[in-house]
C-alpha cells in the first residue's frame, strides 16, 4: 500500500510539471523597463539599450546626452563625437537616424573621415547612399579611416566648365563592406585648381535624398550635415565560425557584414526593455509589425542559406512604413508554434511513459499478490479443504471459500469502525457480502501450522452444523497469512454483557435466563452426541453465548478454537480455555472430555443464578472462583443470599432451587460423576416445562441432602434422588448433521 501511494504521488507530481511546462509555452514574453528613465527628447524616441541618465542605458556606448541649451531639446550620442539623433519613427527599433557631417576634401587628399567604432552601430547598406561632389573628370575612392583598405568608389564620365566653376553631383550605392568607419579621396585627371566646394563626399539617407531632390537638385551643396541611417551590429568574431561556437549571433540575429576584427551580428528584433545581452535568449521578431519580415533584410530582399540578403525580383518593394510605437511585445509565430508542438509532444511522451510505468508496476504487484495468495492457500490447507468439499456433495450446505478480496470489500478493508470485538484469539469485524447478507468475520492472530489438517476437518464439520442455537459457520478464507472465518451475524451482543453490564431498559428476567440455559444446553448436547463426530467446545462461557434479534441464545467460537491461540490474558499454559470456567480435572490432567464442557456450563448456570462474574473480586478479599463460592454457599445453606435479587420476586422458589442443584452436579470435581450434556438438557427442559408437585418435592429433598453433614462436593454414582414424573415430553431442538450420508 505504501509503494502504491508513493507511486501515485510520483504520477501526480509529474502531471503537474507537465501542465506547468505547457502553460509556460503559452505565457507571453514580457520585457522590463525602468519607470524613472526619460524616453523622449523633443520628437526623438529613446529606446533601450540607449538611455538618458545613469541606470537608463546598457553601458557607456549607449549613453545619450540631452541638450536644451538652444531652447530646442536635442539628443546626441556621447560615444561618437556627439552625433545628433533624429526622429526614427519611420523605422523599426533596429534602425536609427543621425546627422552625419560632410567630409571636405582638399586637393592633397588628406581625409577628415567619420568613425562609428565607439558604438555598436554600422551604416545601413540598404537605407543609405554614398554621394560625391566634384569637377571635371575625377574618381572618388572610399577607404577605411585607419588604413588604406579600398572598399570602392565612384567614377565621373563628364567634365566641368572652368568658366562657370560649376560642380557635378555623383550618387553611388554603398560599398558592400562599408561598416563603421570610412574615409575618401578624390583623384583628378587634370591639374587645374578645383573649387573648394567641389571637393566633398558624404553619407546620406536614401529616402531623405529622394524626397529633397524633387524640390532642390543642388541639395547636396547646401548643407554641412545630412541624415544617415544606422543599424545595430556587434563585432563578435568571424562569420565562418560554426553557428554553435558564436558568442552572440544566434537564431534571433544574423551574421552580416565583415568587419576588420570579425563579423557583425544584426538583430532581428528591437530592444524593448532591459535585457542581459543584445540578441541573446528566446526573443523573436514579429512578422506582422516588423518591416524586416523576420529575416533581417529590408523589404524586397530575402535571406539566403549563407545569411546574406538578395533582392526578391518577384515581389514588389514597398516603402518603409512606420512601426508601432515602442515598447511593444515581440512574438515570432512560427517559432512559438514549433515550441508549443515540441513542448506538448514532450509532455505527452512523458505522460504516456509515466502511465506505462504505473501500469507495469500494477501488473507486477498483482502477479506478486496472486503468488502470495496461492502460497497462503496451500499452507493453510486449501488443497485439503477442496478435496474434502469434492467428496461432500450430498451435504445440506457446503463450506464456502471466500477470496481475500471478498472479505476486504465486505469489511471496508478491515475498517476499525467495523470491529465487533477483540481478544487474545483475534478480532471480529462486521461485514456485508455482495448479496447483502450481514456476517461476522473473525481474523485470528495466529494459527498452528502443525494442525492444519485437523483445522480443515473441523471447519468442514462445523460448517455443516444445523442447529438454531449454534452460530452458523458460513465459510472461510485461506488466501491470507492467517485463515479468516466467516460466521452469521448475531446482532444483540453476548450474555456476558446483559449479566454483568445490565441494561435497565431490558433486564434479564428469570424466564429469559431459564430459556437461555435450556437453549445452550440443547446446543451443547447436539454437539456432543447428535453430530456425526463429537465436537467439544472447549471454551463455554457467557461471552461466547450470543443473543439474536429475538434474544435466542447462540453458541459461538466452538471447535475451531482448538486450532487458535487462546487469550493470553486468561491462560498461561498449553491448556485451552478461560480461568473461572476451566474444568479443574482438565487443568490437572490436560485431558479434555465431554464432561469438561459440562463443568464450564455449570459455571454459566451459576452466573445466571447469581449475576456475578466467574472470578469474584471483593474488597479486602482475594479473588475467588465463583464456582467455589457458590458450592460453599450451598454447603452452608445460604443459597438465597447469593441469588441475583433482580429476579427473585418473579421466579418460583422451587425452579430456582432445582436449577441450583443441577449446577452443583455439573460442578462436581469428579468428572465421571457429572451428568452428560444430554441429561442436563433434558433436566432443564423438564424444569421449564413442569411445575408439578414432584419437582418441588424432589427439590426439597435435595436441599435437605445438601444441608446435611456430608462436606464433599460430589454426588453418588446412582441416579438423582428426584425425577420428573408424568411430565410433558421434551425433545432437544436439533437437526441431523448430515443428511443422506453415504
N, C-alpha and C positions, 0 to 999 in steps of 0.2 A: 504493500500500500504506500509505503514511504517513497519507493522508487517511482511509482506511477505519479504521485503528487509532484515530485521533483521534476518529472518529465513534462507534465502539463504546464508547470511553471516555466520551464525552458521554452516550450512551444509558444506560450502566451507572450514571453519576453521578445522572442524573435519576430512574432507577428507585429508587435508594437513598433519594433525597429523598422520593419518593412513599411508600415504605414507612415512613419516619420520620414523615411527616405523619399517616399513618393510625394509626400507633402512638400518637402524641400525643393523638389524639382519644379513645382508649380509656384513656389514663393517668388514674388517679383524681386529683382535685384534693386537694392537701394544704394544711393551714394550719400555720403555725409557732407556737410558743409559747415562753415563757421559763420554763425549768425552775426558776429560783430564786424565782419570784414566789409569793405566798400567794393561793390561790384560794378560800378559805372563811373565814368569820368566824362562829363558832357554827354555826347551821343555815342561814346565808345563803351562797349560792354567788356568787362574784365572777367575772363573765365580762368578757373584754376587749371593748371598749376601756377598761372600768373596771379599776382595779387598786389594790393597796395597796403603797405604797412607790415610790421613784423608779425609772423604767425599766419599770414594770409597767403604766402607764396611757398612753393615747394622748397626752393633754395635760392641763393643769390642770383643765379642765372635767370630766374623768372621774376625778379623784382621789377615792379612798375612804379615810376615816380609821378606823383600828382603835382601839377604846376598850375597855379591860378594867378600868377603874377601879372599876366597881361589882361586880366579881367575875364578872359575866356578860358575855362579849365581845359588843360591838355594832359595827355598821358604819354610818358616816354619809357622806353626800355633802358634800364640802367646798365645792362650788360654790354651794349654795343654803341657806345658813344651817343647815348640818349636819342635813339631813333624814335620819332614820334609815331604813336599808334593812331590809326584811323578807324573809322567805322567799318566793321566787317560783317554786318548783319546779312549781306547777300550770300555769305559763305557759311559752311558748317564750322564746327568748333576746331577742325584740324587746320584751318586756314586763317590767317590774319593779315591785315593790310598795314603797311608802314610807309613813311615818307623816306625815299632814298635820294641822296644828293647826286647831282650831275658830276661826272668825272671830267674835269677840264684838262685837256692835253696840250702840252706845248710842242714846239717843233722838235725839241730834243727827245720827246717821247717818254720823259720821266713820269711815272704814274702818280695818281693820288686816288687809290682804289677804295673799295668797300669790302669790309670783313665782318662776317656774322659768326665767327668762331666762338664768340663769348656766350652764345645761347644755343640751345638745341633746335635751331631752325635752319631751313635751307630755302633758297629761291625756288619757287614753284615753276617747274618746266612747262606746265600746261596753262598757266594763267598769266605769264609774263612774256614780254618781247624785249629783245636787245636792239637798241637804236644807236646810230652814229650820225654825227653832223660833220660834213667835210666839204672840201672844194677841190675841183679838178679830179684827176684820177688818183684814188687812194685806196688803200686796203686797211681795214681795222682788224687787228689781231687781239683776241681775248686770251688772257693768260691768268694763272694763279697769282695771288698777291705776293706770295712769299718765294716763288721760284719762277723759272722760265718755262714751265709746262704750258704748252699751247693747247687750248680747247678747240678753237675755231676762229672764225672771223667773217667779215662782210667785205665784198669787193665791188667798187663802183665801176660803172661802164660809161659814165658821162663825164663831161668836163665843165669847169667853172668859167664864167665870163669874168676876166680880170677887171674889165672896166666897171662892172657892176659890183664887184666884190661880193657876189652872192654866195650863199651856202646851199648845199643839197642835203636832204634828209634821207637816211638809209635805215630801214627797219628790217631786222633779221630774226629768225627763230632762235630760241635759246639753245646754246650748245648742250648736247645731252649730258655731259659730265659736269656742268657748272653747278656748284653746290652752295657753299657758304662764303666763299671769298672769290673775288675776281679783280683783275686789272685789265687795262687795254692800252694799245699803242697804235699809232697810225703811220703807215708807210706811203709817202707821196712819190709819184713818178716824175715830178718836176721840182725844180729847186726854188721856184718863186716863193715869195713870202705869202703865208696864208693868214687870213684874219683870225684873231683870237677866238671869235665866236664860232668859227668853223672847225674847231678842234675839240669836240666834246663827244663823250659816249655816256649812255645811261641805261638803267633798267627801269621798265615801265609796265604797269598793269595793262594787259591787252584790252579788257573791257573799257577801262577808262580811256585808253588811247583811241579806240574805235569811236566812242561817243564824242570825244573832243575834236577829232579830225573833221567831223561833219560841220563844225562851226569855225574852226581855225586851222587851216592847213599848216601853219607855221607854229603850231603849239609847242613843239619841242624846243624852240629857241626862246620862248617867253618865260620859262620857269627855271628856278635853280634846284627844285626838288620835285620828284614825281612819285606817285603812289606805286608800290610794288606789292606782290603777294608772296607771303612766306608760308611754309608748311612745316609741321613738326617732323623732326628727324633726330635720331640718336646715333652717334658714331660708336658702333659696337662690334668691331671685328671685320671679318671677311665674309662676303656673300657666298663664297664657295664652300663655306663650312657646312657640315651636316646640320640639318634642322635641329636635332636633339641637343647639339653642343652649343647652340647660340644662347647667349645670356639674356637677351631682351626680346628680340623678334620672335614672335610665336604666332599662333593661329589668329590673333587679333591684329596683326600688322603685317607688313610685307617688307622684304629686303629690297631696297630700291636703288639708290644712287651710290656709285662707288666713290668713296672719299679717299683722301691721302692716307688716312690711318685705318681704313677699313670700309665698312658699309653703313648705310643709313637705313634705319627702321622707320617706315611711315605708318602711323597708326590708322586703323580702320574706323576709329571712333573718336569722339571728342571727349575732353576731360570735363566731367560734370560734378566733380566733388573731390574731396581729399582721398588720394589713393597712395598706396605704398610704393608704387612704381609708375611706369609710363603705360605700356600696353601689356601689363602682366596680369594674369588672372583670367577668370571666365567672363570677361566683359566683351560683349558682342555689339555689332553695329545694327542699325535699324534700316532695312532696305526701303521702308516706306517714307522715311524722313531724310535720309542721307543722300546727297547728290552723288556720292561715290559708289552707290549701289553695292555696298559691302565688298567691293573688290579692291579698293584703294586707288582706283583710276577714275578720272573725271568722266562726265557724260560723253558718250560717243566712243569710249575706249573700253576694252576688255582686258582682263588679266590672264596671261597665258601660264603654262606649266612652269616657266622659269621665273615667275614673279615679275614679269615685265608687261607693260601696258602696250596694246596695239589698237589701232583705230578700227572701229566697227563700221565697215562701209555699208552694211545693210540697215543700219539704224540711223535715224535722224538725230543729229546733235542738237540738244536743247540748250538754251541759255541757262545759266545757273540761277536757280530760284532761291530766295531766302529760306533759310532753315528756321524751324521753331525756336523761339527764344529760349536759351538755356536758363536754368538747368532742366534737362529732360532725361527720362529714363531710356536706356538703350537696350533693345532686345533683338536678338537675331533669331528669327522664327525658325529657320531650317535647323540651326544648331540646337535650339530649345526642343524641337520635335525629336531630334536624334537623342538628346539627353533623356527626354521622357521615355522614349522607346527603350533605351538601354537600361534606365533605372527600373522601369516596370518589368522588363524581361528578367533582369537580375533578381528583382524581388520575388517574382513568380517562381523562378527556378529555386530560390532559397526556400520559399514556402512549400513547394512540392517536395523538396528534399526533406524538410522537417516532417512533413506529413508521412513520407515514406519511411523515415526512421522511426516515427511513432508507431506506425502500423507494424513494422518489423519487430519493435520492442513488444508490442501487444501479442504478436504471434508467438514469439519465443516464450514470453511469460505464460501464455495459455498452454503451450506444449509442456512447459515445466510443471504447471499446476496439474495437468492431466496425469503426468507420470507420477507425481507425488500422491495424488488421489488413488491411483492404481496400487501404489506401494502400501498405503494405509489400508486399503480394502483387502488386500491379500493378507497383511499382517493381522488384521482384526478378525480374520476368519470369514471373509466374504465368500470365498470359494466353497467353504464347508456349508455356509448357510444356503447358498444357491443349490448345492447338492441336496440338502435337506428339503428345501422347498420343492424341488423337482419330483421327489417321491411322496409328497404330501398333498397331491392334487385333490384328494377327496375331502379335505378338511373344510369346515364351515367357512373359515376366513383365514387366508394365508398371511404370513408376515409381509409387510410392505417394506421394500428397500427404498428409502428416501435418498436423494442426492444431497450433497452439501449445499448446492445452490438452492434447492427447495427449502431447506431449513434456514438458510441465510435470509431468503426473502420472507419466510414466514415470521421470523423474529426481528426483522428490520436490522439485519447484521448484528444480532445479539445485543440490541439496544438495552442499556441499563434500566430504562423505563419499563421494560418488559419483564423484569425479574419478579418471579413469584416467591422465591425463597432461596436461601443459601445455607450450606452446611459443609461438613467435612467431606461428604461424598461428592459434592459438586453444586451446581447452580441449576435451578429450574426456571425456564423462560416461558412466557405466554406467547403463543404464535397462532397465525391463521393460515391454513393451507389455501391453495389456489381454488379449491372447491368451496371455500367459505367456512370450513369446519375449524372450530377453535380447539387447539391442542396445547399440551404442556410438553416442552422439550427439555429433557434432562441432559445437561452437559456435565459429565463426570470429570473428576480431576485426574484420576489415574486408572489404568486397567492392568490386571495381572496377565502378562503375555503367556505365561505358562499354563493358564487355564482358559485359553481362547476357545478350545473345542467345547469345554463344559459350558462356557458362557453362551456360545451359539445355541447349544441344545436347550438351555434354559430359555433363551429368547424365543425359540420356536415353540416350546411348550406354553410359555406364558402368554404368547400372542394368541394361542388357541383357547385360552380360558374364557368361559362364557358364563359369568355369574353376575347378577345385578349388584352385588355388594363387593365386587372386585374391580379395581380400576383397570380398564382395558388397555393393554399394550398394543398400540396400532402398528408399530414397526420400529425400525432403527436406521441409522446412517453409519456406514462403516468407512466412509471416504475421508474421515478426519483422524487426527492423531489419536484421539480417544473416542470410542463409539458414542453416538448420541441415541438416546431412547425417546420415542415419541408416544405419549400417553393421551388418553382422552382428558379433556379439561374439566375439572371439578370446581365449581365457582365459589362455594361458600366457606372455604378455609378448612381448618383442622379442628378435631375435637379438643385438642390441647388449648387452642385459643378460646373456645367457649367455656372450658372448665376453669382456666387459670387467668384469663383476661376477659372476664364476663362482660357481656353487653346488656345493659339494663333494659333496653327495649326488647331484647329477645333472650330471656333466661332459659336455661335448660331445665325443663320440668322433669318430674320423676318418670312420667310416662315416656318422654323422649329418651331419657337415659336408659330405661329398660329396653326400649325398642332398639337403640343403638347397640346395646350389649347382645341382644338376640341376633341382629344382622351381622355383627362382626364375628360372633361365634359360628354362625352358619357359614360365613365365607371361609373361615379357617378350617372348619370341618370339611368343606368341599375341597380345599387344597390338600388336606391330609389324606382323605380317603376316597372322595368321589372322582378325583382326577386319575387318569391312567397311570401317571407316575406321581408318587407322593411329593409334594412341594412343601418344604418347611420355610416359613417366612424369615426366621432368624432375628427379626427386629420389630416385634409387635410393640407398639407404644401409641399413645394418644396422638402424637404428632404425625403418625403415619395412617391415621384414620381420617379420611376426608368426608365432608358433607356436601351433597349435591344441592341443586336448587330446591328440592323437596325435603332437604335435611335427612336424606337417607345416608347411611354410613357406607363408605367405600374404602376397602383396604388397599393401600398402595405400598410401593417400594418393597416388594417381596421377591424372593427368588433371585433376581439378577443382582441384588445387593451382595450376594455371596462373592461376586467377582469384582466388587468395587471396594476401594479402600474405605474403611469405616471412619466416622467422625473422630478426628484426633482429640477433640475436647472431651470426649466421653470414654475413650478406650486407650489403654496404654499397652495392651498385649496383643497377641495374634488372635485372640477370641473376638468374634464378631458380635456386636450387639451394643446396647446402651445401658450404662450403670443405672440402677434403680429398677430396671426391667429384666436384668440378666439373671438367668437360672443359676443359683449357686452351685448346683451339681455340674452343670456345663462349664462353669468357671473353673471348677477344680479339675475336671477330667478332660476338658476340651472335646468332649463327645456330645454332639448336638443330636437330640432326638425330638420326636413329635411332642413329648412331654415338656420340652424346653419352651415351645411356643405356648403350651398350656400355662406355664408359670408366668410368662410375660402377660398373657391375657388376664390372669388373676390380678396382677398389678393394675391393669386397666380397669377391672371391676372395682377395685379399691378406690381408684381415682374418681370413678363415677359415684361411689358411695360417700366419699369424704370431701371431694372437691379440692384435694391437696395434691401437690406435686410429688413425684416418685422419690425425690430426695428432699426431705424436710429440713428447713433452715430456721431455727428458732433462736430467740435472744437468750444468751447465756448457756446454750447447749450446743454440742457438736452436731454436725449434720447427721441425720439418721435416715435409714431406709423407711419409706412409707409402709412397705410390706411388714417389716419387723414391728413398727409402731402399731399397725392395725392388729396383728396377731397378739401383741401384748395387751391391747385394749380388750380383745375378746377373752383372753385368759382372765383378765381382771374384771370381766363382766361390765365394761364401761363403753359398750358399743355406741350407745346413743350420745355419748359425749364427742365421738369422732365423726358422726354422720354430718353431712352437709345440711346446715339449717335451712338452706334455700328450698328444699323440697319436703321437709319433714311434715309440714302442715297438710300437704296434699297427698302424701304417699300412705299406703296401708302398711301398718307396722309389720304384719306377717310377711309381706312381699320383701320389705327391706331386709328383714332378718334372714329370710330364705336366701336372698342373693348374697348376703354377708357370709352365710355358711358355705355356699358354693365357692366364694372367693377363697375362703380358708382352705378348702380342699385343693384348689388349684395351686396354692402357695405351699403345699406340703414339701418339706425339704427332701423327701424321698420321692424321686420321680416316678418310680413304679406305682406308688400309691395315689398318684394324681389321676383324675379322670381323663379320658380322651376328649378331644375337642368335639367329637360327635356326641358323647354323653353330656358334655357341658351345654352344647346347643340344644339338645332335647330337653334338658332340665330347665334352661332359661325360657325356652318356648312354653314349657308347661307352666312355669311361674306366671308368665304374661297371660296365658290363656285360661288359667284356672284360679278361681277364688274359693274352692271347696274347703270344707272343714278339715279334710285330710291334710291339706297343705299346711294349714295353721297348726294342727295337732302335731304333725311331724316336725315342724319348725321349732315348736316349743320344746319338744323332746330333745332336739339337737342343741338348743340353747342350754338346757339343763346339763347336757353332756359336756358342753364347753365349759360351763361354770364349775365342773367337778374338780377332783383333786389331781387329775392327770395333767401334768405340766408339759408333756411333749407336744410339739406342733406336728402331729402326724395322725393319720387315720388308720383304722384296722383294715385289713385286706378284704373284709367282707363288704357286701353292698351297703349303701347308706341305710340307716335305720328308719328313714322316711321314704316314701314313694308316692308317686302320683297315681291315684286310682280313679277310675271312671272319668278320666279327663278327656278332653276333646283330642282327636287325632292331630298330631303335629308332623309336619313334613318340612325338612330342610329345603330352603329355596335354592335348588341347584339345577343346572342343565348339564347334559353329558359333555365331557371334554372333547371327544372326537366322535363324530357320527360316521357310521358305515366304515369303520376302520377295517382295513383288510389285514 
